[in-house]
Amino acid sequence: MDYSKQITNRLNRVDGQLQGVIRMIEGARECNDVVTQLSAIKGALDRTIGLIVSENLEQCVRTSMAEGNASDEHVKQAVKLLMKSR
């Protein structure tokens, strides 16, 4: 699968956020601040997973249609991936 630059950018942003949380922990920041940042990271990862699955589904459906095949199985796999990520 080809991953878009948007996905790489999102993951780099999450990486920066995670490094910030590590610095917060090392600096003995308040629990509330750490948990707030970790929740933001979790949300960003969830949105990135959704983007990856949707881009993959789109690519698979386009390929299936171009080859004259049904895309039902690709849709089922995408739903399974989304359910797995929850």
C-alpha positions in Angstrom: 0.0 0.0 0.0 1.1 3.5 -0.7 0.8 5.8 2.4 0.1 9.5 1.9 2.3 12.3 3.1 -0.6 13.3 5.4 -0.2 10.0 7.3 3.5 10.5 7.8 3.0 14.1 8.9 0.4 12.9 11.5 2.7 10.2 12.8 5.6 12.7 13.1 3.3 15.0 15.0 2.3 12.2 17.4 6.0 11.3 17.8 6.7 14.9 18.9 3.8 14.9 21.3 5.0 11.6 22.8 8.5 13.0 23.3 6.9 16.0 25.0 5.0 13.7 27.4 8.3 11.9 28.2 9.9 15.3 29.1 6.8 16.1 31.2 7.2 12.9 33.1 10.9 13.4 33.6 10.1 16.9 34.8 7.6 15.6 37.3 4.7 17.5 35.8 1.2 17.1 37.2 -0.7 13.9 36.5 -3.6 15.9 35.0 -1.3 17.5 32.4 0.3 14.2 31.5 -3.0 12.4 31.1 -4.4 15.3 29.0 -1.5 15.1 26.6 -1.7 11.2 26.4 -5.5 11.5 25.6 -4.6 13.9 22.8 -2.1 11.4 21.5 -4.6 8.6 21.6 -7.1 10.7 19.7 -4.6 11.6 17.1 -3.6 7.9 16.7 -7.3 6.9 16.4 -7.8 9.5 13.6 -4.6 8.3 11.8 -5.8 4.7 12.0 -9.1 5.8 10.4 -7.3 7.6 7.7 -5.0 4.6 6.9 -8.0 2.3 6.7 -10.0 4.6 4.5 -7.1 5.2 2.1 -6.5 1.5 2.0 -10.2 0.8 1.3 -10.3 3.4 -1.4 -7.2 1.9 -3.1 -8.5 -1.7 -2.9 -11.9 -0.8 -4.2 -10.4 1.2 -7.1 -8.2 -1.8 -8.0 -11.0 -4.3 -7.7 -13.2 -2.2 -9.9 -10.5 -1.8 -12.5 -10.0 -5.5 -12.5 -13.7 -6.2 -12.7 -13.9 -7.8 -9.3 -16.4 -7.3 -6.5 -15.1 -5.1 -3.6 -17.3 -6.6 -0.9 -14.4 -8.4 0.7 -12.3 -5.3 0.9 -15.1 -3.4 2.7 -15.4 -6.3 5.2 -11.7 -6.2 5.8 -11.8 -2.4 6.4 -14.6 -2.8 8.9 -12.6 -5.5 10.7 -9.6 -3.3 10.9 -11.6 -0.4 12.3 -13.2 -2.7 14.9 -9.8 -4.1 15.8 -8.4 -0.6 16.4 -11.1 0.2 19.0 
